Amino acid sequence: MDREAIKFHIRGLLEAIGENPDREGLLDTPERVAGMLEEVLEGTEYTNHEIAQMFGKTFPSENKGEHEVVVMKDITVFSYCEHHLALMYDMTVNVAYIPHGKVLGLSKIARICDMAAKRLQLQERLGRDIAEIIAEASGSEDVGVKIIGSHSCMTARGIRNPSARTETRTYTGAFKNNRDLQNLLG
């Protein structure tokens, strides 16, 4: 990220909306916004493959031939809508996958969701990104992802409907046509 360019443009944005970027309360705003964007959009620095490599720590599966599914629910993330740069918040991600000889470290699932969300995103693409990364990191094509979230481009502007929530689901492999597996996501 180009921190100096961000600071320059935030100063210009403040001027464009009629603010004085030299007033006391706004003096450090361009610097603060640049730092915030580096933090909340950190995922833009990495491809899905690179995220899978970063968080792909696995362990041998203890599965003795029984049907095994790993399900993690209520992973909290936030992101920014690429259409309005508006916050997508109060988002929960449920992830399930069928291990094939190895399992991901549990914290890695949450880290994958968090890093994939730290991009300008669409909720639908976020689900696909998480499924792709989990598949690569775990070595399993059998992945399900459910995301429920609020979008400030709908809750705070436009229609201004604060109770509207969006739900998306992404299924790959065995999850595509298996209702029992899909139902594990809630």
LUMKOL-445541 format. One record per residue (C-alpha): x, y, z; chain. Coordinates in nm, 2 decimals. Example, Ala and Ser with C-alpha at 12.3 -4.5 7.8 and 13.67 -1.06 7.14 Angstrom:
2
R       X       Y       Z  cadena
R    1.23   -0.45    0.78       A
R    1.37   -0.11    0.71       A
// end
This chain:
186
R       X       Y       Z  cadena
R    0.00    0.00    0.00       A
R    0.12    0.35   -0.08       A
R    0.08    0.52    0.26       A
R    0.18    0.87    0.13       A
R   -0.07    0.85   -0.16       A
R   -0.34    0.76    0.08       A
R   -0.26    1.05    0.31       A
R   -0.26    1.29    0.01       A
R   -0.60    1.17   -0.11       A
R   -0.76    1.17    0.23       A
R   -0.65    1.53    0.27       A
R   -0.80    1.61   -0.07       A
R   -1.12    1.42    0.03       A
R   -1.15    1.63    0.35       A
R   -1.12    1.94    0.14       A
R   -1.37    1.81   -0.12       A
R   -1.64    1.76    0.14       A
R   -1.58    2.12    0.27       A
R   -1.36    2.04    0.57       A
R   -1.04    2.22    0.67       A
R   -0.78    1.94    0.70       A
R   -0.56    2.19    0.90       A
R   -0.80    2.23    1.18       A
R   -0.70    2.07    1.51       A
R   -0.93    1.77    1.50       A
R   -0.83    1.67    1.15       A
R   -0.46    1.74    1.15       A
R   -0.36    1.38    1.20       A
R   -0.66    1.22    1.02       A
R   -0.48    1.14    0.69       A
R   -0.21    0.96    0.88       A
R   -0.46    0.77    1.10       A
R   -0.67    0.67    0.80       A
R   -0.36    0.55    0.61       A
R   -0.27    0.33    0.91       A
R   -0.63    0.20    0.95       A
R   -0.64    0.11    0.58       A
R   -0.32   -0.08    0.60       A
R   -0.46   -0.28    0.89       A
R   -0.82   -0.35    0.77       A
R   -0.72   -0.42    0.41       A
R   -0.41   -0.63    0.49       A
R   -0.55   -0.92    0.29       A
R   -0.51   -0.72   -0.04       A
R   -0.14   -0.79    0.00       A
R   -0.19   -1.17   -0.05       A
R   -0.34   -1.40   -0.31       A
R   -0.56   -1.69   -0.19       A
R   -0.27   -1.93   -0.26       A
R   -0.04   -1.72   -0.03       A
R   -0.30   -1.71    0.25       A
R   -0.34   -2.09    0.22       A
R    0.04   -2.12    0.25       A
R    0.05   -1.88    0.55       A
R   -0.22   -2.06    0.74       A
R   -0.19   -2.41    0.61       A
R   -0.06   -2.58    0.92       A
R   -0.21   -2.93    0.93       A
R   -0.20   -3.24    1.15       A
R   -0.25   -3.60    1.06       A
R   -0.62   -3.69    1.08       A
R   -0.72   -3.93    1.36       A
R   -1.00   -4.06    1.14       A
R   -1.01   -4.44    1.14       A
R   -1.23   -4.47    0.84       A
R   -1.55   -4.32    1.00       A
R   -1.72   -4.03    0.83       A
R   -1.55   -3.72    0.97       A
R   -1.65   -3.35    0.92       A
R   -1.48   -3.05    1.08       A
R   -1.73   -2.77    1.15       A
R   -1.64   -2.43    1.30       A
R   -1.92   -2.18    1.36       A
R   -1.96   -1.81    1.45       A
R   -1.62   -1.69    1.33       A
R   -1.65   -1.31    1.35       A
R   -1.51   -1.10    1.06       A
R   -1.57   -0.76    0.90       A
R   -1.49   -0.63    0.56       A
R   -1.55   -0.34    0.32       A
R   -1.79   -0.34    0.03       A
R   -1.60   -0.27   -0.29       A
R   -1.90   -0.08   -0.44       A
R   -1.93    0.19   -0.17       A
R   -1.62    0.13    0.05       A
R   -1.89    0.07    0.32       A
R   -1.84   -0.15    0.62       A
R   -1.98   -0.50    0.61       A
R   -2.02   -0.58    0.98       A
R   -2.17   -0.81    1.24       A
R   -2.06   -1.09    1.00       A
R   -2.03   -1.45    1.11       A
R   -1.88   -1.73    0.91       A
R   -1.95   -2.10    0.95       A
R   -1.70   -2.33    0.78       A
R   -1.71   -2.71    0.73       A
R   -1.48   -2.95    0.55       A
R   -1.42   -3.32    0.52       A
R   -1.06   -3.40    0.61       A
R   -0.87   -3.63    0.38       A
R   -0.58   -3.76    0.59       A
R   -0.50   -3.43    0.76       A
R   -0.68   -3.15    0.95       A
R   -0.61   -2.78    0.97       A
R   -0.52   -2.63    1.31       A
R   -0.84   -2.48    1.44       A
R   -0.71   -2.13    1.48       A
R   -0.60   -2.14    1.11       A
R   -0.96   -2.17    1.00       A
R   -1.04   -1.84    1.18       A
R   -0.72   -1.68    1.05       A
R   -0.81   -1.77    0.69       A
R   -1.16   -1.62    0.73       A
R   -1.02   -1.30    0.88       A
R   -0.74   -1.25    0.62       A
R   -0.98   -1.32    0.33       A
R   -1.22   -1.06    0.47       A
R   -0.94   -0.79    0.49       A
R   -1.00   -0.69    0.13       A
R   -1.24   -0.48   -0.06       A
R   -1.50   -0.76   -0.10       A
R   -1.84   -0.88   -0.20       A
R   -1.99   -1.12    0.05       A
R   -2.04   -1.38   -0.22       A
R   -1.68   -1.36   -0.33       A
R   -1.57   -1.38    0.03       A
R   -1.74   -1.71    0.07       A
R   -1.58   -1.84   -0.25       A
R   -1.23   -1.71   -0.14       A
R   -1.26   -1.88    0.20       A
R   -1.37   -2.21    0.04       A
R   -1.08   -2.20   -0.21       A
R   -0.83   -2.12    0.07       A
R   -0.96   -2.39    0.30       A
R   -0.96   -2.64    0.02       A
R   -0.60   -2.57   -0.07       A
R   -0.48   -2.55    0.29       A
R   -0.66   -2.87    0.41       A
R   -0.61   -3.07    0.09       A
R   -0.99   -3.13    0.07       A
R   -1.22   -3.02   -0.21       A
R   -1.52   -3.09    0.02       A
R   -1.59   -2.75    0.18       A
R   -1.90   -2.55    0.28       A
R   -1.90   -2.19    0.39       A
R   -2.20   -1.99    0.52       A
R   -2.18   -1.61    0.59       A
R   -2.44   -1.39    0.74       A
R   -2.37   -1.02    0.77       A
R   -2.50   -0.66    0.77       A
R   -2.39   -0.41    0.51       A
R   -2.38   -0.04    0.60       A
R   -2.44    0.04    0.23       A
R   -2.80   -0.08    0.32       A
R   -2.83   -0.02    0.69       A
R   -2.68    0.34    0.72       A
R   -2.76    0.48    0.37       A
R   -2.98    0.40    0.07       A
R   -3.28    0.21    0.19       A
R   -3.16    0.25    0.56       A
R   -3.29   -0.08    0.67       A
R   -3.09   -0.16    0.99       A
R   -3.24   -0.51    1.04       A
R   -3.15   -0.64    0.69       A
R   -2.89   -0.92    0.69       A
R   -2.75   -1.10    0.39       A
R   -2.68   -1.48    0.39       A
R   -2.46   -1.65    0.14       A
R   -2.35   -2.01    0.10       A
R   -2.07   -2.17   -0.10       A
R   -2.04   -2.54   -0.15       A
R   -1.77   -2.74   -0.32       A
R   -1.71   -3.11   -0.36       A
R   -1.94   -3.34   -0.15       A
R   -2.12   -3.03   -0.01       A
R   -2.27   -2.94   -0.35       A
R   -2.54   -3.20   -0.35       A
R   -2.55   -3.33    0.01       A
R   -2.82   -3.17    0.22       A
R   -2.70   -3.34    0.54       A
R   -2.36   -3.18    0.49       A
R   -2.51   -2.84    0.40       A
R   -2.72   -2.85    0.71       A
R   -2.41   -2.88    0.93       A
R   -2.35   -2.51    0.85       A
R   -2.67   -2.41    1.03       A
// end
